Amino acid sequence: MKDWLIRAIKTFVQATVAYFVANIAMIANHVVNWDFTDWKGWLLPILVGALSAGISAVWNIILEALNKTKIEGK
């Protein structure tokens, strides 16, 4: 598996878990009251993790390309 993909997956997991931990009270309220109509309570953590993973993937692809160019240039 490509290095940038592994890093993107790890970043997704880290960002999603961090968001859930930071908002545990809000999430617990949705679970206890069975109020899943508010999409921010369950979808936003996934979107935050996906955005972070996307940024990480693009950054690591750029760095991989730059390092490859640097190594081939020597």
Biotite code that builds the C-alpha atoms (Angstrom):
import biotite.structure as struc

atoms = struc.array([
    struc.Atom([0.000, 0.000, 0.000], chain_id="A", res_id=1, res_name="MET", atom_name="CA", element="C"),
    struc.Atom([1.247, 3.470, -0.851], chain_id="A", res_id=2, res_name="LYS", atom_name="CA", element="C"),
    struc.Atom([2.764, 5.486, 1.994], chain_id="A", res_id=3, res_name="ASP", atom_name="CA", element="C"),
    struc.Atom([0.495, 8.479, 1.337], chain_id="A", res_id=4, res_name="TRP", atom_name="CA", element="C"),
    struc.Atom([-2.596, 6.269, 1.535], chain_id="A", res_id=5, res_name="LEU", atom_name="CA", element="C"),
    struc.Atom([-1.561, 4.774, 4.862], chain_id="A", res_id=6, res_name="ILE", atom_name="CA", element="C"),
    struc.Atom([-0.921, 8.261, 6.238], chain_id="A", res_id=7, res_name="ARG", atom_name="CA", element="C"),
    struc.Atom([-4.295, 9.498, 4.971], chain_id="A", res_id=8, res_name="ALA", atom_name="CA", element="C"),
    struc.Atom([-6.105, 6.595, 6.636], chain_id="A", res_id=9, res_name="ILE", atom_name="CA", element="C"),
    struc.Atom([-4.286, 7.201, 9.920], chain_id="A", res_id=10, res_name="LYS", atom_name="CA", element="C"),
    struc.Atom([-5.095, 10.924, 9.731], chain_id="A", res_id=11, res_name="THR", atom_name="CA", element="C"),
    struc.Atom([-8.779, 10.138, 9.097], chain_id="A", res_id=12, res_name="PHE", atom_name="CA", element="C"),
    struc.Atom([-8.950, 7.884, 12.142], chain_id="A", res_id=13, res_name="VAL", atom_name="CA", element="C"),
    struc.Atom([-7.082, 10.352, 14.356], chain_id="A", res_id=14, res_name="GLN", atom_name="CA", element="C"),
    struc.Atom([-9.206, 13.337, 13.336], chain_id="A", res_id=15, res_name="ALA", atom_name="CA", element="C"),
    struc.Atom([-12.480, 11.439, 13.663], chain_id="A", res_id=16, res_name="THR", atom_name="CA", element="C"),
    struc.Atom([-11.620, 10.020, 17.082], chain_id="A", res_id=17, res_name="VAL", atom_name="CA", element="C"),
    struc.Atom([-10.415, 13.424, 18.303], chain_id="A", res_id=18, res_name="ALA", atom_name="CA", element="C"),
    struc.Atom([-13.657, 15.049, 17.176], chain_id="A", res_id=19, res_name="TYR", atom_name="CA", element="C"),
    struc.Atom([-15.754, 12.372, 18.878], chain_id="A", res_id=20, res_name="PHE", atom_name="CA", element="C"),
    struc.Atom([-13.783, 12.743, 22.114], chain_id="A", res_id=21, res_name="VAL", atom_name="CA", element="C"),
    struc.Atom([-14.083, 16.532, 22.055], chain_id="A", res_id=22, res_name="ALA", atom_name="CA", element="C"),
    struc.Atom([-17.850, 16.332, 21.493], chain_id="A", res_id=23, res_name="ASN", atom_name="CA", element="C"),
    struc.Atom([-18.683, 13.286, 23.587], chain_id="A", res_id=24, res_name="ILE", atom_name="CA", element="C"),
    struc.Atom([-21.427, 15.086, 25.557], chain_id="A", res_id=25, res_name="ALA", atom_name="CA", element="C"),
    struc.Atom([-23.286, 16.139, 22.403], chain_id="A", res_id=26, res_name="MET", atom_name="CA", element="C"),
    struc.Atom([-22.968, 12.676, 20.878], chain_id="A", res_id=27, res_name="ILE", atom_name="CA", element="C"),
    struc.Atom([-24.114, 11.006, 24.104], chain_id="A", res_id=28, res_name="ALA", atom_name="CA", element="C"),
    struc.Atom([-27.172, 13.270, 24.158], chain_id="A", res_id=29, res_name="ASN", atom_name="CA", element="C"),
    struc.Atom([-28.102, 12.147, 20.632], chain_id="A", res_id=30, res_name="HIS", atom_name="CA", element="C"),
    struc.Atom([-27.683, 8.482, 21.559], chain_id="A", res_id=31, res_name="VAL", atom_name="CA", element="C"),
    struc.Atom([-29.611, 8.710, 24.849], chain_id="A", res_id=32, res_name="VAL", atom_name="CA", element="C"),
    struc.Atom([-32.497, 10.671, 23.330], chain_id="A", res_id=33, res_name="ASN", atom_name="CA", element="C"),
    struc.Atom([-32.440, 8.787, 20.004], chain_id="A", res_id=34, res_name="TRP", atom_name="CA", element="C"),
    struc.Atom([-32.301, 12.148, 18.235], chain_id="A", res_id=35, res_name="ASP", atom_name="CA", element="C"),
    struc.Atom([-30.499, 11.422, 14.987], chain_id="A", res_id=36, res_name="PHE", atom_name="CA", element="C"),
    struc.Atom([-32.388, 14.011, 12.974], chain_id="A", res_id=37, res_name="THR", atom_name="CA", element="C"),
    struc.Atom([-29.676, 16.554, 13.688], chain_id="A", res_id=38, res_name="ASP", atom_name="CA", element="C"),
    struc.Atom([-27.111, 15.498, 11.079], chain_id="A", res_id=39, res_name="TRP", atom_name="CA", element="C"),
    struc.Atom([-24.331, 17.554, 12.686], chain_id="A", res_id=40, res_name="LYS", atom_name="CA", element="C"),
    struc.Atom([-24.204, 15.162, 15.622], chain_id="A", res_id=41, res_name="GLY", atom_name="CA", element="C"),
    struc.Atom([-23.172, 12.135, 13.587], chain_id="A", res_id=42, res_name="TRP", atom_name="CA", element="C"),
    struc.Atom([-22.089, 13.321, 10.137], chain_id="A", res_id=43, res_name="LEU", atom_name="CA", element="C"),
    struc.Atom([-19.821, 16.232, 11.023], chain_id="A", res_id=44, res_name="LEU", atom_name="CA", element="C"),
    struc.Atom([-17.156, 14.073, 12.729], chain_id="A", res_id=45, res_name="PRO", atom_name="CA", element="C"),
    struc.Atom([-16.952, 11.901, 9.622], chain_id="A", res_id=46, res_name="ILE", atom_name="CA", element="C"),
    struc.Atom([-16.677, 14.957, 7.364], chain_id="A", res_id=47, res_name="LEU", atom_name="CA", element="C"),
    struc.Atom([-13.964, 16.489, 9.551], chain_id="A", res_id=48, res_name="VAL", atom_name="CA", element="C"),
    struc.Atom([-11.992, 13.243, 9.434], chain_id="A", res_id=49, res_name="GLY", atom_name="CA", element="C"),
    struc.Atom([-12.442, 12.932, 5.671], chain_id="A", res_id=50, res_name="ALA", atom_name="CA", element="C"),
    struc.Atom([-11.337, 16.511, 5.061], chain_id="A", res_id=51, res_name="LEU", atom_name="CA", element="C"),
    struc.Atom([-8.263, 16.016, 7.247], chain_id="A", res_id=52, res_name="SER", atom_name="CA", element="C"),
    struc.Atom([-7.425, 12.772, 5.459], chain_id="A", res_id=53, res_name="ALA", atom_name="CA", element="C"),
    struc.Atom([-7.835, 14.440, 2.065], chain_id="A", res_id=54, res_name="GLY", atom_name="CA", element="C"),
    struc.Atom([-5.511, 17.269, 3.018], chain_id="A", res_id=55, res_name="ILE", atom_name="CA", element="C"),
    struc.Atom([-3.011, 14.752, 4.382], chain_id="A", res_id=56, res_name="SER", atom_name="CA", element="C"),
    struc.Atom([-3.184, 12.641, 1.222], chain_id="A", res_id=57, res_name="ALA", atom_name="CA", element="C"),
    struc.Atom([-2.628, 15.593, -1.100], chain_id="A", res_id=58, res_name="VAL", atom_name="CA", element="C"),
    struc.Atom([0.251, 16.875, 1.030], chain_id="A", res_id=59, res_name="TRP", atom_name="CA", element="C"),
    struc.Atom([1.938, 13.475, 1.144], chain_id="A", res_id=60, res_name="ASN", atom_name="CA", element="C"),
    struc.Atom([1.498, 12.935, -2.611], chain_id="A", res_id=61, res_name="ILE", atom_name="CA", element="C"),
    struc.Atom([3.187, 16.285, -3.244], chain_id="A", res_id=62, res_name="ILE", atom_name="CA", element="C"),
    struc.Atom([6.026, 15.462, -0.830], chain_id="A", res_id=63, res_name="LEU", atom_name="CA", element="C"),
    struc.Atom([6.478, 12.015, -2.402], chain_id="A", res_id=64, res_name="GLU", atom_name="CA", element="C"),
    struc.Atom([6.701, 13.572, -5.873], chain_id="A", res_id=65, res_name="ALA", atom_name="CA", element="C"),
    struc.Atom([9.174, 16.210, -4.690], chain_id="A", res_id=66, res_name="LEU", atom_name="CA", element="C"),
    struc.Atom([11.359, 13.631, -2.955], chain_id="A", res_id=67, res_name="ASN", atom_name="CA", element="C"),
    struc.Atom([11.293, 11.390, -6.025], chain_id="A", res_id=68, res_name="LYS", atom_name="CA", element="C"),
    struc.Atom([12.317, 14.332, -8.238], chain_id="A", res_id=69, res_name="THR", atom_name="CA", element="C"),
    struc.Atom([15.060, 15.281, -5.785], chain_id="A", res_id=70, res_name="LYS", atom_name="CA", element="C"),
    struc.Atom([16.451, 11.714, -5.684], chain_id="A", res_id=71, res_name="ILE", atom_name="CA", element="C"),
    struc.Atom([16.324, 11.337, -9.481], chain_id="A", res_id=72, res_name="GLU", atom_name="CA", element="C"),
    struc.Atom([17.962, 14.744, -9.927], chain_id="A", res_id=73, res_name="GLY", atom_name="CA", element="C"),
    struc.Atom([21.101, 13.665, -8.047], chain_id="A", res_id=74, res_name="LYS", atom_name="CA", element="C"),
])
